[in-house]
Amino acid sequence: MNQILNNKALIGKKLSFLTGLIITAVLLFVISTTNTGCFSYKFKDIGSIPDSIKTVKVNFIENRARYVNPQLSPRLTDKVRQKITGQTRLVQTNGDNPDWEINGEIRDYSVTTSGISNQQEATNRLSVTVHLTLIKRKQDNIEEEFDVTRNYDFSANQSLQQAEARLLDEMIRTLTDEIFNRIFSNW
C-alpha cells in the first residue's frame, strides 16, 4: 500500500514538473513572438531619397572589360533606368543638370575554372564587375563610387557563348538589383 502511495506521489511530482515546463515553454514562446524589440531583425533604409531630389540621369554603362559581351551594356543600362523610374519617384532626364547622375562601366568580364572533378574542369565561373559613380549634385556634388560584382557558374562542357545565352537574363536582373540596392539602400 505504501508503494502505491509512493508511486502516486511520484507521478504527481512528475506531472507538476512537466506542467511547469510546458507553461514555461508557452510563456517563452509568447514573449519571443510579441517582443519585437528583442527578437526581430529589421532592415533600415538608410539611403532614402531626400525630398529635394527629383531627377536622375543614368548614363550609358560602358563596357571597358577585355572581353565585351555586346548585349550586356545596352540591356543593363536600360534595365537600371527602368527600375529606378519604376520603383522610385525620380524622373529620368537627359539634361545636363540632373539632381543625381549615375555613371558606370563594366570593368571585368572574365571566365575562370571554379570546380574540378576527376582532374578535369567541371565548372566555370563568369565574373562580372560594374564600377559605378553616383554624383549628388544637389548635395554639394558628393560623389560615391562603388563596385558591384556577381559570379555566374556554368558547366565546363558549355562554351562561353552558350553560357552567355543561358545566363544573360539572370546577369541583367541580378546586376540591376544589386546596383539599385547599393544606390538606394546602402546594402
Secondary structure as UniProt FT lines:
FT   HELIX           2..34
FT   HELIX           36..39
FT   TURN            46..47
FT   TURN            51..52
FT   STRAND          55..58
FT   STRAND          62..63
FT   TURN            70..71
FT   HELIX           72..87
FT   STRAND          91..92
FT   STRAND          100..117
FT   TURN            118..119
FT   STRAND          120..136
FT   HELIX           137..139
FT   TURN            140..141
FT   STRAND          142..155
FT   TURN            156..157
FT   HELIX           160..184
//
